[in-house]
Amino acid sequence: MFLRLPHTRARTPGPPIDLHALARRLLRLPPSCGPVRLVGVDGHAGSGKTTFAGRLAGALGGAQVLHLDDIATHEELFAWPDRLLREVVEPLRRGRTAHYRPYDWGLRAFGPARTLAPAPVILVEGVGAGRGAVRPHLAGLLWMQVPHEDAWARGRRRDGVAQRDFWEGWVTAERRHFAQDPSEPFADLLVRQCSDGYEVLPGPAGMSVREPSVTERDGPDPAW
């Protein structure tokens, strides 16, 4: 991955980031998958990935978002990389439109095919977006920095009693996944939700090259 930010001695809270400034910086990254810059948005279930990705997509002018909830299934909560690479990544790498069938969690079956055309930036959002099989194809990886217990509690409240049994199985599977194939240590940016937006800090993988901080709302937007 190519996204790099400065090492900081202490990660103290800063002002909320202007997502349009972050979007401009993402557009300056080299393509990572054929003509496409794939940008991963990973984090624990319930950490706010979908909401953040939607807002970032808007700042990118309506960028496409691939939700990994459409790729995973009941039987393959995390055993989906081969299908993702075959149906989505490989066509995009060749500059072609990808075709995939999103999974319907209510019907427990795949739905009608959707297309994903090559574009300057495509966001890949979901638990495992930064896993080892996907990382080589990412231009950058963003990690939603919410403690797992807080994220899971939020997710349980969101989904209600009807999904209680599913969550019990999910938590076990997610713990096992991140123990075997962690994403956070490879994140270029850490995203924290705050009262008036998002704060973005350098991630573990973004400490090796000194670049301007992205936590400034105003002022010129320096290149990466």
C-alpha positions as CSV (number, residue, x, y, z in Angstrom):
1,M,0.0,0.0,0.0
2,F,1.1,3.5,-0.7
3,L,-0.6,5.8,1.8
4,R,1.9,7.2,4.3
5,L,1.7,9.6,7.1
6,P,4.1,11.0,9.7
7,H,5.2,9.3,12.9
8,T,3.8,11.2,15.9
9,R,5.1,10.9,19.4
10,A,1.6,11.0,20.9
11,R,-1.7,10.6,19.2
12,T,-3.5,13.5,20.8
13,P,-7.0,14.4,19.6
14,G,-7.1,17.0,16.9
15,P,-9.7,18.9,14.9
16,P,-12.1,16.9,12.8
17,I,-10.9,16.2,9.3
18,D,-12.4,17.7,6.2
19,L,-13.4,14.6,4.3
20,H,-13.1,16.4,1.0
21,A,-9.4,17.0,1.8
22,L,-9.0,13.3,2.5
23,A,-10.8,12.5,-0.7
24,R,-8.4,14.7,-2.7
25,R,-5.4,13.0,-1.1
26,L,-6.8,9.5,-1.9
27,L,-7.2,10.6,-5.5
28,R,-3.5,11.4,-5.6
29,L,-2.4,7.9,-4.7
30,P,-1.1,5.6,-7.4
31,P,-3.7,3.1,-8.7
32,S,-3.4,-0.2,-7.0
33,C,-5.7,-2.5,-9.0
34,G,-5.4,-1.8,-12.7
35,P,-6.7,1.7,-13.1
36,V,-8.5,1.7,-9.7
37,R,-7.4,2.9,-6.3
38,L,-9.0,0.4,-4.0
39,V,-9.3,1.8,-0.5
40,G,-10.1,-0.5,2.4
41,V,-12.3,0.6,5.4
42,D,-11.9,-2.0,8.1
43,G,-12.8,-2.3,11.7
44,H,-14.8,-4.4,14.2
45,A,-18.5,-5.1,13.5
46,G,-20.5,-2.1,14.7
47,S,-17.6,0.3,14.5
48,G,-19.2,2.7,12.0
49,K,-17.5,1.5,8.8
50,T,-20.6,1.7,6.6
51,T,-21.5,5.2,7.7
52,F,-18.0,6.5,7.3
53,A,-17.5,4.9,3.9
54,G,-20.8,6.4,2.7
55,R,-19.7,9.9,3.8
56,L,-16.3,9.5,2.3
57,A,-17.9,8.2,-0.9
58,G,-19.9,11.4,-1.0
59,A,-16.8,13.5,-0.6
60,L,-15.3,11.6,-3.5
61,G,-18.1,12.7,-5.7
62,G,-20.2,9.5,-5.4
63,A,-17.6,6.8,-5.4
64,Q,-18.7,3.2,-5.5
65,V,-18.6,1.3,-2.2
66,L,-18.2,-2.5,-2.2
67,H,-19.8,-3.8,1.0
68,L,-18.2,-7.0,2.2
69,D,-21.6,-7.9,3.8
70,D,-22.6,-8.5,0.1
71,I,-19.6,-10.9,-0.3
72,A,-19.7,-12.9,3.0
73,T,-22.4,-15.5,3.7
74,H,-23.7,-17.4,6.7
75,E,-21.5,-20.4,5.7
76,E,-18.5,-18.2,4.7
77,L,-18.3,-15.4,7.3
78,F,-14.6,-15.0,6.5
79,A,-13.9,-17.7,3.9
80,W,-14.7,-15.4,0.9
81,P,-11.3,-14.1,-0.4
82,D,-11.1,-16.4,-3.4
83,R,-14.5,-15.3,-4.6
84,L,-13.7,-11.7,-4.0
85,L,-10.5,-11.9,-5.9
86,R,-12.0,-13.9,-8.8
87,E,-15.3,-11.9,-9.2
88,V,-14.2,-8.4,-8.3
89,V,-10.4,-7.8,-8.0
90,E,-9.2,-9.6,-11.1
91,P,-11.7,-8.0,-13.5
92,L,-10.8,-4.5,-12.1
93,R,-7.1,-5.3,-12.3
94,R,-7.7,-5.8,-16.0
95,G,-9.6,-2.6,-16.4
96,R,-12.9,-4.5,-16.9
97,T,-16.3,-4.2,-15.1
98,A,-16.7,-6.7,-12.3
99,H,-19.8,-8.8,-11.8
100,Y,-20.8,-10.2,-8.5
101,R,-24.0,-11.5,-6.8
102,P,-24.7,-9.9,-3.4
103,Y,-25.7,-12.2,-0.6
104,D,-29.2,-11.8,0.8
105,W,-28.9,-12.4,4.6
106,G,-32.6,-12.7,5.0
107,L,-33.2,-15.3,2.2
108,R,-29.8,-16.9,2.8
109,A,-29.1,-16.9,-0.9
110,F,-27.3,-14.9,-3.5
111,G,-29.3,-12.2,-5.3
112,P,-29.2,-10.8,-8.8
113,A,-25.9,-9.8,-10.3
114,R,-24.5,-6.3,-9.7
115,T,-21.8,-4.6,-11.7
116,L,-18.8,-2.6,-10.4
117,A,-17.1,-0.6,-13.1
118,P,-13.5,0.6,-12.9
119,A,-13.3,4.1,-11.3
120,P,-10.6,6.3,-9.8
121,V,-11.5,5.2,-6.3
122,I,-13.6,2.3,-5.1
123,L,-14.1,1.8,-1.3
124,V,-14.0,-1.7,0.0
125,E,-15.9,-1.6,3.3
126,G,-16.3,-4.4,5.9
127,V,-14.7,-6.6,8.5
128,G,-11.7,-8.1,6.8
129,A,-11.2,-5.4,4.1
130,G,-7.6,-5.2,5.1
131,R,-6.9,-8.9,5.4
132,G,-3.7,-10.4,3.9
133,A,-5.4,-11.6,0.8
134,V,-6.8,-8.2,0.0
135,R,-4.0,-5.8,1.1
136,P,-1.8,-6.3,-2.0
137,H,-4.5,-4.7,-4.1
138,L,-5.2,-1.7,-1.8
139,A,-3.9,1.8,-2.3
140,G,-4.6,2.5,1.3
141,L,-6.2,1.0,4.4
142,L,-8.3,2.9,7.0
143,W,-9.1,1.3,10.3
144,M,-12.1,2.5,12.4
145,Q,-10.5,2.8,15.9
146,V,-13.3,1.7,18.2
147,P,-12.6,-0.9,20.9
148,H,-14.1,-4.2,20.0
149,E,-16.4,-4.5,23.0
150,D,-17.8,-1.0,22.3
151,A,-18.3,-1.8,18.6
152,W,-20.0,-5.1,19.3
153,A,-22.3,-3.6,21.9
154,R,-23.3,-0.9,19.4
155,G,-23.9,-3.6,16.7
156,R,-26.1,-5.6,19.1
157,R,-28.2,-2.6,20.0
158,R,-28.6,-1.8,16.3
159,D,-29.7,-5.3,15.3
160,G,-31.9,-6.0,18.2
161,V,-32.9,-9.2,20.0
162,A,-33.8,-11.0,16.7
163,Q,-30.1,-11.2,15.8
164,R,-28.8,-12.2,19.3
165,D,-27.9,-15.8,18.2
166,F,-26.2,-14.5,15.1
167,W,-24.1,-12.1,17.1
168,E,-22.9,-14.8,19.5
169,G,-21.5,-16.8,16.5
170,W,-20.2,-13.7,14.8
171,V,-18.2,-12.5,17.8
172,T,-16.5,-15.9,18.0
173,A,-15.7,-15.8,14.3
174,E,-14.4,-12.2,14.3
175,R,-12.1,-12.9,17.3
176,R,-10.7,-15.9,15.5
177,H,-10.3,-14.0,12.2
178,F,-8.4,-11.0,13.6
179,A,-6.3,-13.3,15.8
180,Q,-5.2,-15.2,12.6
181,D,-5.2,-12.3,10.1
182,P,-5.1,-8.9,11.7
183,S,-5.8,-5.7,9.8
184,E,-5.1,-2.9,12.3
185,P,-1.3,-3.3,12.3
186,F,-1.3,-2.6,8.6
187,A,-3.6,0.4,8.6
188,D,-2.3,3.6,7.0
189,L,-4.9,5.7,8.8
190,L,-6.9,5.4,12.0
191,V,-10.4,6.9,12.0
192,R,-12.1,8.0,15.2
193,Q,-15.6,9.4,15.3
194,C,-16.0,12.5,17.4
195,S,-18.9,14.8,18.2
196,D,-18.6,16.9,15.1
197,G,-17.2,14.5,12.5
198,Y,-14.1,12.3,12.3
199,E,-10.6,12.5,13.4
200,V,-8.0,10.8,11.3
201,L,-4.6,9.8,12.7
202,P,-1.5,8.1,11.3
203,G,-1.8,4.3,11.5
204,P,0.9,1.7,12.3
205,A,1.8,1.3,8.6
206,G,1.9,5.0,8.0
207,M,4.8,5.9,10.3
208,S,7.8,5.3,8.1
209,V,7.6,8.3,5.8
210,R,7.1,11.9,7.0
211,E,4.2,13.6,5.3
212,P,1.8,16.4,6.3
213,S,-0.9,15.5,8.9
214,V,-4.4,15.0,7.6
215,T,-6.1,16.3,10.8
216,E,-6.1,19.9,9.6
217,R,-9.4,21.2,8.5
218,D,-8.3,24.5,6.9
219,G,-5.3,25.7,4.9
220,P,-3.6,24.3,1.7
221,D,-4.0,20.6,0.9
222,P,-0.4,19.4,0.5
223,A,0.3,16.4,-1.7
224,W,1.1,13.0,-0.3
